[in-house]
Amino acid sequence: MLAFIRFADATSAWFGKAFAWLIILMTFGTSYEVFVRYLLNKPTPWALDLSFIMYGTLFMMGGAYTLSLGGHVRGDFLYRLWRPRTQAMLDLVLYLFFFFPGVTALIFSGWKYASRSWGYGEVSINSPAGIPIYQFKTVMVAAGILLFIQGIAQVFRCILCIRDGRWFEAEVDVEETEAILIREKQAELAGGKK
């Protein structure tokens, strides 16, 4: 189980970080559009569609990575007060009854939409540039498969937590700014009390 968890975490992290570079492309694309639209008065017909496609791709392909780090939004005002075993039992039930059916539906419906879209070379109807979007619909399937793999790893985490009474955490490679600030403030307060 641990080997699969590490594999899924590494795979999710690789895809999440690789697709995070779309932020740079979106920044340059949007900056270019602002420049030509407002300074040269020559807007592009493709900038809006391209930014939507890149943002959607970033959002979808980062989902498994976010799941591996426990970064998705949850109503944890009660959950965080429970013992790890209780959390793991609840998570296991929720993964089995809600997560996997939803992700499976994403994969199969995404496959249907993507195959149709590839079949007739679908382009955006919102843009006079006719930006191709069939490759974007394929992202739904890829994101669903990554989420499914990471979901299996999360189920294994739940099983290990039920057995051992503690969570097997993912390797942390990024940290929320809020957590850093809280830790620094706590260290500052602890240093001031001595």
Buried (B, 14 or more C-beta within 10 A) or exposed (E): BEEEBBEBBEBBBEBBEEBBEBEEEBEEBBEEBEEBEEEEEEEBEBBBBBBBBBEBBBBBBBBBBBBBBEBEEEEEEEEEEEEBBEBBBBBBEBBEEEBBEEBBEBBEEBBEBBEEBBEEEBBBEEBEBBBBBBEBBBBBBBBBBBBBBBBBBBBBBBBBBBEEEEBBEBEEEEEEEEEEEEEEEEEEEEEEEE
